[in-house]
Amino acid sequence: MWFVFAAALILTVICSGVFVKYFQRGNMPAWLEKSSVGAAAVLLLAGVWDAAVGFGDFRGAFTLMGFAAAFETVLYLLLKKRKARTLAFMGKLLLAAVIAELTIFQFPSYRLLFDDHPYMQFSAADAELTDCVYDEELGGVLTEDLNEVSLTYRDIGCKIGTVYVNLHFRDEKSRSINFFCDMTDETGHYYRMKLIDSKIVYGSEESQYAMAQLSGKSDTIRFRFSGMLEDDAAVIESVELNKPIPFDVMPLRVILIVLIGSFVYGCFFSSELSREYENSRYICRVAATWLTIAVMCLAIMIVLQQIPKGGFGDRFRLTEGDQITEELVTAFENGRFDLDLEVSDELAAMENPYDNGTRFYNEIEYEWDHAYYNGKYYSYYGIAPLLIFVPYHLITGYFFPTDVAVMIFSSLGILFLSMLYSAIVRKWFGKISAAAYISGLAVLLVSCGIWFSLGRPMFYELAISAGFAACTAGAYFLVTSGIIDSRDKIKYPRVAASSLLLGLSVMCRPTLALYAVCGCVFWLFGTKKAKADKKLLKYLICAFLPIGLLGLFQMYYNYARFGSILEFGIKYSLTINDFTRTEFHWHFVFICLYNFLLAPPAFIPDYPFVSAPFSMLGVNGYIFKDEGTASGILFLALPVFAYFLSRRALKALPKKSRLKTAVLLGLPCLVMPVIIVASAWESGYSARYMADFSWQIVMGAMMILFFLGQRIKNSLGKKIFNGAMGVCMAYSLIVGAIEIHVFSFPQISYPRYADMLERLLEFWR
């Protein structure tokens, strides 16, 4: 079979190589063209057979070769009619990627090819067993929970290149088990500990294979197995030595290499992508539309993968909810602001009920993360989502699912964020290239921060995602309302919509009140224009009435609960901290500023490959750190470095517009986000907070970068600028995607997804 594979690979290289050679020439001899097309057809048929039936250990390889040959043929026919430098490069890169995928990336499959490694199989019944017994009924040795069992085999007497563990998991609750292998070889008769250190994952046959790099023949082998979690259990039936490792072809890897590489190349050299935005709106609109759709679909998929067993439909028939979807809903339906929760006598008798230590050691019953004030429970989370949740409960009798709500709000926020970005570019930065526009949108969507709510869709994230949707929508209607640019007419319905949505964002998440203040500043700048239109009263009503009414209700709601119009209730929350006695320290502010804004990613060759270690900066003290971290926004989105060019950008503006620009850009995109980050010292670090400030910071940086970029006059400078934007996009996609994946699907909870990421990047193991 190796001969057939090698022949097919050589044929693919020759066939595709001929097409690649004539991409630009276009004068291929007729006989050669027919031969190449015929060879491509043969490869495509083999690929179809592979996809339907398979080619044993080479499954997927022939499908990839067939697709590559067919794609190269189509590219050649297209390029015969119209030359396109980027498409020609894509064809070349595809050929290189396919060769790499079937050689370098399949290195484990070549492990036994050029040396003598006799195949051997050992039943679990023949092993020396430690801490376990052979179960005749199960047909193997059972390892369960965290208990370790070991199987030892002696007098092997051969070279070992691969190990395959033949096992089956007890049930779907079992996710993965640890697999260690201690061996001896001719360099010493003592165990080399953990020569194989791996995890066997439920649903991943690839994880049952492992390579071994030893010196000479082995004599004794000890296999050790243990569950990673309490419910992990598997039956080890046998162990096979020197079994060939099947090909593990990953089309996704090839697609990512080709698409990202081709786009970065196009940013440097494509005439279409180098055209100004205003002269290539169709390409930009199509690219932005599909990019936004793809990102929204990805957001939906992340949540769907975390929905509990029962399926998507069952989520809409929930008879129980959480603090927001049930407790607040039933309270408002009953005309109350306090929650219908019983307060334990022990909690009511406490002198300081916010003392978590006393509650814990005295085993006092209380409701976690609820506001407790004057003997009643309240929720300090925003109530704007109740506009959806209450009608849903009244109509259906069920409570709205939190994870679905996070998915919907996040998707809407992503949509409005994309629309906001496009509106800003269309209005003020029409001279930037299509490459810069598309790259900037990709960077913005990847680093907007909402992914860390999608990755763990609980009621905490519900409040953040709802605020994200309302804030991005409010910003979009504000920018497109015509009050900023003197050339536009004021669109009063959009002014009112922006006021309403920014007000609702505060009622989703109080932190966003700072952006509502920014909205008021924008509307004040628009009063002069409205006065000139002789519609000042109408303008003031549209701009300030919706947010004013919502603000008045929020103040009444605050006062009715906590006796203060400015108290949202987090001060009285029952969590690990007593917020009524928390002391302010500047060091904690610096910790938040560093970890949210400045923390660089660490790159390592092992899982998780990209990480952002949390740093206390050497400070002795306590600050809460949630599970999961992300790089600081400065390194998650490299265009944020553009803030260091702010002074140059301001000097390039007319003097009369410098102050207005500095206020309207700096206030919502830099000053308010930094204040939000600094104020997080009390709540601590949680990656989900990034949705409150990340996209605003990135958007402001993009505007500075685009303003300076469209002033570049020479062609070389433009090419460098476009290429740099493409590189920034590739960097953000890689780093951001890995961090989002690791956060959303941590290895301990989602070993299958962690295994997929490992196989995608760790091809050498």
N, C-alpha and C positions, 0 to 999 in steps of 0.2 A: 504493500500500500504506500510505503514511502516513495517508491519509484513513481507511482501514479501522481502523488502529490507534487513531487519535484518536477515532473514533466508539465503538470498544469501550471505550476508557478513560473517555470521558464517560459511557457507559452504566453502567460499573462504579461510577463515582463516584455517579451518581444512584441506581442500584439499592441499593448498599450504604449510601449516605447515608440513604435512606428507612428502611432497617432500623435503622440507628443512631439515627435520630431517634425511632423508636417503641420502642426497647429498654425504656425505663422507663415509657412511657405505656401501651403494650399495647392501644391502641384504634384501630389502623390501620383505615381504611375497607376493606371487603371488596374493592372494585374495585381499590384501590391495592395491597392485599396480593397479589391474584392477578396483577396486572401485574408487581409486583416479583419474585414467585416465577418467573413466566414469563421475565422478563429474565435472572434468575439461571440458569435452565435453559439459555437460549440461550448465555450466556457459558460455562457449564460444558461444553456440547457443543463450542463453539469451542476451549475449553481441551483437551479430549480429542483433537480433531483436531490441534491444535498439538503435543501430546505424541507423537502417532502419526506424523504426516506433516510437520508444521512449517509455519511461515509465513515462510519465507525469512529475511531479516535480523532479523525480529522473533520468532524462535523463543524460546519460554519466556515471552514476555510474555502471550500469550493464556492459557496454562496457569495462570499466576499469577493473572490476573484471574478466570478461571473458578473456581479454587479459592477465592479470596477471596469471590466472590459466593455460592458454595455454603456456605462457612463462616458468612458473615453470616446467611444464611437459617436455618441450623441454630441459631445463637445466638438469633435472634429467636424461633423456635419454642420453644426452651427457656425463654427469659425471659418468654414469655407465661404459662407455667405457674408459674414461680417467679423472683422478682426476685433478682438477684445483681449487686451493684455492680461487683465486679471483672471478671465476665464481660462486662458492658456496656462497661467501659473497654477490655477486650481487643478487642472489636469495633471500637471507635473507633480504637484504636492500630493494628489491622490495616489499616484503611482508610488511615490516614495513612502507614503503612509501605509499602503497595502503591503509593500515589501517589508517594512518595519514590523507591521502587525503580525505577519506570518513567519518572521524570523526572530528578531530581537525580543518582541513581546511574547513570544511563545518559547522562550528559553527553557522553561522547565520540561517541555515536551521533547527537547533534544538531549535531555540529560543522559539517557541510556544509549544514545545512537552510536557513539564511537568508542565504546569500551565493553568489556565482558562483565555483565551483571546477570547472573542466572536468576530466573524467577523462582520464588519460593513462597509457599503459603502455609500458615500455621493456624490451627484451630485454637480457639480459646480453651477448649477442653484439654489441650496438650501443654498448657502453660503452667509454670509455677505461680500460683495465685497468692496474693497477699491482701488481706482485709476483704476478701470476697470468696465466693464459691461459684462453681459452674452450675447453672440452672438448666436441667435437661428440657424442662417445659418451654423456657424462653429460647433455648438454643444458644446460649451465650452467657457472658458475665454481665451482671447488672451493676451499673454505677448510678447512684442517685444522690440528690442534694449536693452538699459540699464535701461529702466523704470521698477520699481518694482510694482507688483500687489500682493494683499493679499486676501486670502479666510479664513474666520473665521467661526468655528462651535462651538456651545455652548451646554451645558447640555449633554455631551457625556456619562458620568456615567459608564465607564468601564475601565479596565486595557488595556494599549496599549503596544504591544510588537514590532509590525512592521507597517510600513507605505508604501503603494504602490501608486504612482502617475500615473494615467491613462491619458496619453497625446499623442499627435502626433506633430511632428515638421512640420513647415509650408513648408519647402523645404530643399534641400540639402545644401543650403548656411548656414542654421542654424546648428551649431555644438554642442552647449551645453547651458544649462541655470543653473543658481544658484538656489538651493532649500534650503530654511531655514524653520525651524519649531519651533514655540514658543508654549509652553504648560504649563498648570497648572496641579498639582497633589495634593494628599492629604496632602502633607507637606506644602502647601501654596497656596493661591488663586491668586497669582500674577504670571505673565508670567516668566517661565524659558526660557531666550532668547537663541535662536539658539541651542536648544537641539538636533536638527538635522541640520547639516551644510554639505551639499552635493552638487554634481553636477550631473545633468541628461544629459547624452551624447547621441548624435544622433547615432543610430545603436547599442546601448548597453541597452538591456532590463534590465540587471542586475542592472544598475545604477538607475532604477526607484524604486528599493526597498531600504529601510533603516530600521535599527533597532532603537528602542527607549528603554532606560533604565530609568524607572520612579519608583516612590514610590506610590503604590496604584493606585486608579482610577483617571482618568483625567476628568476635567470638560469642559475646553475650549481649543481649538487648533486653532492656526493661522498659515496658510501656506503662505509663501512668495516666489515669483518667480521673477527672472530678468535675462535678457540675459547677457552673459559674453562679447560679442562683439556687434557691431552695427547691424549686420544682423541676430542676433539670435532671433528666434521667434518660439513659440510653443502654442498650444491650450490645456489648461488643461480641461479635460472632467469630471473627477471625482477623488476622493481619497478613497482608500480602507484601512481600518484599520485591523490589525491582519490577513492579508493574508499571508499564508505560503510562505517563500522565497525558490524558487527552488534550487536544487543542482547546484553548479557552478564548476563542475569537470574540472580541468585543467591538461590534460596529460603532457603538457610541464613541469609543476612543478615536476611531478613524474619522468619524464625522466631526468631532470637536477639533481635531488637528487640522482638517481641511477647511472648515468654516472659519475658525479663528485665524488661522494662518493666512488664508486668502483675503480676509477682510483687512488684516493689518497690512498685507502687501498692497491691497487696493488703496488704502489710506496714503501710501507713499507714491504710488505710480498710476492709479486709475484716473483717466480723464473725466469719467462720469462722476466719481466721488469727489474730485477736486473742484468741480463746478460749485458756484455759490448757491446757497440754499434757495434764494429767491428765483434762481434760474433752473432749479431741479426739484421743484416742490412735489412733483408726482413721485419721483423716486423716494424722496424723504417721507412723504405721506404713507406710501406703501410700506416702506421699511419700518416706520414708527408704529403703524397699525399692527403689523405682524409681530413685531417685537413686543408690543404691549399685550397682545393676545397670548403670546407664548409665555410671558411672565405671569399673567393672570392664571393661565392654565397650570403653570408650575405651582403657584400659590394654592390653587384648589387641590392639586394632587398631594401636596405636603399634608394638608389637613385630612384628606380622605384616607391617607395611609395610617392615620392615627385614630380613626373612628373605631370605637369598640366593636366587638363581634356582634353581628346582628344586621349590619349593613346601613347604608345611608337612609333608607326609608324609615327605619325604626327610630331614627333620631328625631323625627317629627311627631312621635307618639310618646313623649316622655311624661311620666306622671310625677317626676321629681326634677327639681332644678338646683340652682346654687343661690348664692346670696343675691345676685342681680336678677337672674331669670325666674326665680321663684319667690324668694323672701320679699324682695322689693315689690314685685308684681302684686302679690297677694296683699301686701300692706297698702298699696295705693288703691287697689280695688275695694278695700275696706275703709278707705278714707283716712288712713293713718300714715304718719311718717315714721313711727317706731315699728320695729319688726316684731312679729308675733312669735317670740321665742321666750321660753321659760328661763328666768334667771335663778340660778341655784342659791340657796340660803347662804352657803359658805361664801360665794362671791359677793353677795349683797352685804355681808357682814364685814368684809375686808376693809381695813383702814385705807389701804392703797391697792385697789383692784388691778392697777396697771403693772404691778410688780410680778413679772413672769416667774422669777425664782420662787417666790412664796406660793404662787399658784401651782407650780410644778411639784415642789416637794410636799405640799399638803394635799396634792391630788384633788384640787378644786375644779369642779366642772365649769367650763366656760366655752363660748363660741369663738373659735379661732378667727382672728383678723376681722372682727366686728368692732364697731365703735360702741363703747359702753359709757353712758352718761346718765346720772341721776336715776340709777336703778333700771334703765331700759337699754335695749339693744337698738342700734341704728347701723345703717350702712353709710360709709363715707365715699362710696363709689358713685359716679355720676348717674343721673336718672334719665338722661336724654334717650338711651336705648329703650326705655319703657314705652316710648311712642310706638314701637313695633311690638314689644313683648306683651304689653297689656292687651291690645286688640287681638293678638294671636291667641292668647290664653282664653279671652272671653268668647272668641268664635269657635275655637277647636276644643277647648277644655284641656289642652296639653301645654306644657311649658316649652318655650323656644330653646333649641339646643345651643349651648354655648359655643361649641366648636364650629358649628355651621355659621353662627353669628360672626365669629372671628373671621371665618373664611369670606363671608359676604362683605363685611366692613373693610377688610384688608384689600380685597379685589377692587372694590369701589375706590378706595384710596389710591391704589396703584393706577387705576384708569384716570382719575382726576389729576394725579401727579404728572402723568404723561401728557395730558391735555394742557396743564399749566406750563410745563416745560416748552411744549410746541408753541403755545401762545406767546411766551416771552421771546423765543427765538424769532418767530414770525414778525413780531412787533418791533424789535430793537436790534436783532443780530442777523438780518437777512444776508449779510455779506460773508458769513462764515461758510465753510464748505459743507457739502453733504456728509463727508467723512467725519468732520468734527461734530456735526449735529447728531448723527447716529451714534457715534462713540459716546458723546456726552449723555444721551438718553440712556444707553446701556449702563454706564457708570452710575447714574442717578438711581435707576431702578434697582440695581444690585445693592447699593449702599444706603437705601432709604431708611433702613432700620426696622421695617415692619416684619421682616422675616423672622425675627426673634420672638414675635408674637404668634406667627403662624406655626412656628416650630413647637410651641407648647400652648395650645389653645384652651386656656383655663379662663376663669372669670377675671383674673388680673389682666390678662391680655385682651379680654373683651372690652374693657374700658379704654385701653390704649388704642386698639384697632378702630373702635367707634370714633374716638377723638381724631385719629389719623384721617379717617374718611371725611369727617366734617371739616377739619382744618384744611385739607388739600382742596376740597370742593369750594370752601369759602375763599381760599386764596385764588383759585381759578376764576371765580366770578368777579373777584375784586380786580384782578389784573385785566380782565376783559370788559370791565364796566365802562371804560373810557375816561376815568377820572385822572389818570396819571399822565397820559400823553395829550398835549394840547391840540394835536391834530384830530383827535377822535371826538365823537359826540358821546355824551353821557347816556348810558343805557340804564335807566332807572330800575327796571326789574332786576337787572344783575347786581346793582348796588344793594337792593333789598335782599336778594338771595345771599350775597356775601355777608351782610349783617346778620341774617338769620342763622347761617351755617357757622359763622365764627362764634356766635352766641351759643349755639348748640354744642360746639366743640368744648367750650368751657363746662357745659353741663354734662359732658362725657368724662372730662378729665380736667380738674381745676388747674393743673399745671399750664394748660393751654391758654389761660387768661392773659398771659403775656403777649400772645399773638393777637388776642382780641384788642389789647391796647395798641398794638401796631396797626390794626385795622382802623381804629379811631384816628390815628395820626394820618393815615392815607386819606380817610374821608375828610379830615380837616383841610388837607391840601386841595381837595376837590371843591371846596366851598366857593373859592374865587371863580372857578369855571362855571359852577352852577349859578352864581350871582350874575355872571355875564349872560347866561341863557335866560335870566329872569325866572328861574324855577328854583330859587334857593329853598323855599319852604318845602316843596315836594322832595327836593334832594335831602334835606335834613330829616324828613320823615322816613324816607327810604333807608338812609344810612344809619340813623340812630334809634329809631323806634323799635325795630325787631330786637336788636341786641339789648336795648334798654329794658324792654318788657321782660325778656329772659333774665337779664341781670337782676331786676327787681324781684322776680319770683325766686331766683337762686338765693338772694339775700334773705327773703322771707323764710325760705326753706331752711337756711342755715340758722336763723334766729329761733325758729320754732323748735329746732332740735337742740341747739347748743347755747342759746342765749346770746349769740353774736352774729352779726351779718357777714363777718369775714371768716368765720370758723367753719371749715368744711368737714371737720371731724377726725382727720387722721391723728390728731393729737391724742385722741381718746381710744385709739385702736388697741385691741388686746393681741399683741404679737410678742416677739422676743424682746422688744425694747419698751421701756417706759418713756414714751415721748413727752410726758409732762415734766420729766426731769432731765432730759437729754441736754448735755452741755455742748456749746459750739466750740470747735477748735479749727483754726485755719488749716492745720495739717490735713484734716479730713477733706477739706475743699480741694487741696492740691492732689490728694489721692484720686478723687473723682475726675478732676481735670485731666490728670495723666492717663488714667485707664480708659476714659471715654473718648478722649481726643487724641492723645499722643502715643499710646502703647503700640509699638511695632509688632508685627507678626514674627513668630519664630518658625523657621522652615527646617524640618527634619525628615529623614528618609523612611520613617516608620509612622504607623497610624498615631495621631490623626493628620500627620504631614504638615499641616499649618495650624498653629495655635497661638494664643495670645495670653501668656501667663499674667495673672492678676498680681499687681505689686502694691504693697503697703508703703513703699518708699522708705522702709526702715523705721516707720513710725510705730511706737508702742501705744497701743490703744485698740478699741474695738470699733470696727465698722462692718456692717453686714455685707456679705458677698453671696450672691445667689449662684446656683449651679449654672455653668456655662459662661464662657467669655467670648469676646470678639475683639478684633484689632481696633485701635483708636481710629476715628473717622479720617484722620490725616493720612493714615496708611491704608485704610480700606478704600479710599477714593483719592488717588494721587492728585487730581486737579485741585484739591483743597489747598495745596501749596500756593495756589494763585493768590491767596490773601496776603502773602508777602510782597505782592506786586500792587497792592491797593494804592499806595502813594503814587506810583507811576500812572495808574489808571485815572486817579483824581486829577493829576496835573494835566492829563490829556483832554480833560473836559473843559468847556467854557466856564469861566469863573462864576457866572451867575447861576449855573446849574450844579455846582459842586456840592453845596450844602444840602440841597434837596436830594441829590443822588445819594450822598453819604447817609442821610437819615433814612430814606426809603429802602435802601439796600442794606445798610449796616445794622439798622435796628432789628428787622425780623430775621436776618440771615447770620448775624454774628453776635450782637449784644444780647438779645433775648435767649438764643440757644446757650451761650456761655453762662448766663444767669441760671438757666434751668439745670445745666450740668453742675454748677457750683452748689446749687440748693439741694442736690441729690445726696449730700453728705449725711443727712439725717436718715434717709431711707436706705442708703447704702448703694452697692453696685448690683445692677441687674441689666443684662443685655437688652431686655425688652424696652427699657427706657429710651433706647436709641431712636425709636420712632418719634419721640417728642422733639428731637433737634437735628438728627442726621440729615434729612433731606433738605432742611432749610439751609444748613451750612454748605452742603454740596451745591445747591442751587445758586447761592450767592457767589461761590467760587467760580462756577461756570460762567456767570454773567461777567465777572472780572476778566476771566480768561478769554471769553469770546469778544469782549470789547477790545482787548489788546490784540487778539488774533486777527480780527478783521481789519486792523490798521496796518498789518504787514503788507508791504508792497512787492517785494522781490519774490520771484517764483521759488527759489531755494528755501527761503524762510517759510513760505506757505507750505511747501512739501514737508519740511521738518515739523511744523506745527501740526499738520494733519496726521503725519506718522506718529508723533508723540501722543496725540489723542487716541489713535488706534492701539498703541502699546498700553496706554493707561486703561483702555477698555479691556484688553486681554488680561492684564494684571488683575483688575477688579473682578472679572468673571471667574478667574481661577481661584484667587484667594477668597473672594466672597462666597463662591459656590461651596468650597470645601468647609469654610467656617459655618455656613448655614446648614450644610448637610450634617456636620458633626454635632451641632447644637440640636437640630430637629430630631436626629436619630442617633442618640448616644449609644455607644457600643454595648453597654451593659443591658440596655432595654431593647435595642433593635440590632442584634448581632448580624442578622441577614443583610441589612443595609450597610452596616459597617464593613462586612465581608465584600460587598459589591464595590465599595470605594477602594478597599485594599487591592482587589483584583484589577481595578481600573488603573491604579497608579503604581502598585508594588509588583510589577511583572517579573522581577528577578527572583522572587522567593520560591 
